């Protein structure tokens, strides 16, 4: 998992909060589906913030679940969006794992 070792600006944190709120509002309005996401670019930077997509409840998105990328596509932060997912064995003969959702 990618660790967040960079300094996060106040502007970025404010945008993370607004992005999480926007995603929850869109989720409550059923305007965003299971596989949809909402993203925003931090002004005057190369940083893009994106809400989680598949399998996440849009009405419960939190700021610590926001993905952070740069414009080149390099992942800067994943945090809870991936780090807290649980896995289970779906087929012990092939040892494949299937995501069953985030921890509660």
DOGUDREN-418944 format. One record per residue (C-alpha): x, y, z; residue number from 0. Coordinates in steps of 0.001 Angstrom, whole numbers. Layout:
<rs>
<xx: X, yy: Y, zz: Z, k: NUM>
...
</rs>
This chain:
<rs>
<xx: 0, yy: 0, zz: 0, k: 0>
<xx: 1155, yy: 3523, zz: -724, k: 1>
<xx: 1928, yy: 5549, zz: 2377, k: 2>
<xx: 1036, yy: 9231, zz: 2672, k: 3>
<xx: 4374, yy: 10843, zz: 3617, k: 4>
<xx: 3684, yy: 14203, zz: 1994, k: 5>
<xx: 2379, yy: 17300, zz: 3724, k: 6>
<xx: -1315, yy: 17870, zz: 3082, k: 7>
<xx: -2337, yy: 21509, zz: 2696, k: 8>
<xx: -5351, yy: 23079, zz: 4392, k: 9>
<xx: -6861, yy: 23672, zz: 936, k: 10>
<xx: -6543, yy: 19989, zz: 81, k: 11>
<xx: -8140, yy: 18921, zz: 3376, k: 12>
<xx: -11022, yy: 21342, zz: 2786, k: 13>
<xx: -11513, yy: 19893, zz: -701, k: 14>
<xx: -11436, yy: 16350, zz: 715, k: 15>
<xx: -14259, yy: 17295, zz: 3102, k: 16>
<xx: -16271, yy: 18951, zz: 327, k: 17>
<xx: -15697, yy: 15998, zz: -1988, k: 18>
<xx: -16868, yy: 13481, zz: 622, k: 19>
<xx: -19961, yy: 15600, zz: 1328, k: 20>
<xx: -20713, yy: 15950, zz: -2395, k: 21>
<xx: -20445, yy: 12198, zz: -2892, k: 22>
<xx: -22801, yy: 11558, zz: 53, k: 23>
<xx: -25335, yy: 14073, zz: -1310, k: 24>
<xx: -25198, yy: 12495, zz: -4782, k: 25>
<xx: -25599, yy: 9085, zz: -3176, k: 26>
<xx: -28671, yy: 10191, zz: -1207, k: 27>
<xx: -30176, yy: 11555, zz: -4421, k: 28>
<xx: -29403, yy: 8280, zz: -6233, k: 29>
<xx: -27484, yy: 10367, zz: -8778, k: 30>
<xx: -24371, yy: 8205, zz: -8550, k: 31>
<xx: -24306, yy: 4443, zz: -8967, k: 32>
<xx: -22322, yy: 1642, zz: -7404, k: 33>
<xx: -19397, yy: 2006, zz: -9803, k: 34>
<xx: -19408, yy: 5803, zz: -10058, k: 35>
<xx: -17026, yy: 8210, zz: -8412, k: 36>
<xx: -16576, yy: 11961, zz: -7988, k: 37>
<xx: -13239, yy: 13687, zz: -8543, k: 38>
<xx: -11740, yy: 17159, zz: -8259, k: 39>
<xx: -8365, yy: 18723, zz: -9008, k: 40>
<xx: -6739, yy: 20732, zz: -6225, k: 41>
<xx: -6329, yy: 24258, zz: -7695, k: 42>
<xx: -2804, yy: 25323, zz: -8672, k: 43>
<xx: -1439, yy: 21778, zz: -8163, k: 44>
<xx: -1083, yy: 18518, zz: -10051, k: 45>
<xx: -3139, yy: 16692, zz: -7397, k: 46>
<xx: -6457, yy: 14979, zz: -8129, k: 47>
<xx: -8793, yy: 13728, zz: -5401, k: 48>
<xx: -11253, yy: 10912, zz: -6178, k: 49>
<xx: -13912, yy: 9140, zz: -4134, k: 50>
<xx: -13932, yy: 5326, zz: -4025, k: 51>
<xx: -15887, yy: 3531, zz: -6728, k: 52>
<xx: -17033, yy: -69, zz: -6880, k: 53>
<xx: -18548, yy: -1575, zz: -3793, k: 54>
<xx: -18544, yy: 1516, zz: -1616, k: 55>
<xx: -21691, yy: 3059, zz: -212, k: 56>
<xx: -21772, yy: 6540, zz: -1633, k: 57>
<xx: -23828, yy: 7834, zz: 1302, k: 58>
<xx: -21025, yy: 6922, zz: 3735, k: 59>
<xx: -17860, yy: 8209, zz: 2056, k: 60>
<xx: -15362, yy: 9757, zz: 4502, k: 61>
<xx: -12360, yy: 11999, zz: 3916, k: 62>
<xx: -9923, yy: 9197, zz: 4818, k: 63>
<xx: -11323, yy: 7125, zz: 1937, k: 64>
<xx: -10368, yy: 9660, zz: -736, k: 65>
<xx: -7813, yy: 8491, zz: -3327, k: 66>
<xx: -5058, yy: 11002, zz: -4165, k: 67>
<xx: -3253, yy: 10976, zz: -7537, k: 68>
<xx: -1005, yy: 13303, zz: -9460, k: 69>
<xx: -1758, yy: 14223, zz: -13080, k: 70>
<xx: 744, yy: 11627, zz: -14303, k: 71>
<xx: -1390, yy: 8943, zz: -12644, k: 72>
<xx: 979, yy: 8219, zz: -9762, k: 73>
<xx: -935, yy: 7148, zz: -6649, k: 74>
<xx: -12, yy: 9419, zz: -3748, k: 75>
<xx: -2477, yy: 8145, zz: -1140, k: 76>
<xx: -4901, yy: 5272, zz: -930, k: 77>
<xx: -5346, yy: 4938, zz: 2837, k: 78>
<xx: -8558, yy: 3370, zz: 4106, k: 79>
<xx: -10091, yy: 2991, zz: 682, k: 80>
<xx: -7969, yy: -86, zz: 73, k: 81>
<xx: -6064, yy: -604, zz: 3291, k: 82>
<xx: -9132, yy: -1563, zz: 5318, k: 83>
<xx: -10755, yy: -3979, zz: 2881, k: 84>
<xx: -11408, yy: -7506, zz: 4072, k: 85>
<xx: -10802, yy: -10537, zz: 1915, k: 86>
<xx: -12095, yy: -14073, zz: 2029, k: 87>
<xx: -11108, yy: -17262, zz: 245, k: 88>
<xx: -13474, yy: -17998, zz: -2613, k: 89>
<xx: -11646, yy: -21047, zz: -3934, k: 90>
<xx: -9028, yy: -22713, zz: -1744, k: 91>
<xx: -7683, yy: -24828, zz: -4630, k: 92>
<xx: -6589, yy: -21752, zz: -6607, k: 93>
<xx: -6172, yy: -19481, zz: -3573, k: 94>
<xx: -7981, yy: -16552, zz: -5181, k: 95>
<xx: -9340, yy: -13830, zz: -2903, k: 96>
<xx: -12550, yy: -11910, zz: -3349, k: 97>
<xx: -13217, yy: -8510, zz: -1830, k: 98>
<xx: -16281, yy: -8492, zz: 385, k: 99>
<xx: -16214, yy: -4879, zz: 1510, k: 100>
<xx: -14635, yy: -2438, zz: 3924, k: 101>
<xx: -14399, yy: -3113, zz: 7623, k: 102>
<xx: -16997, yy: -1524, zz: 9798, k: 103>
</rs>
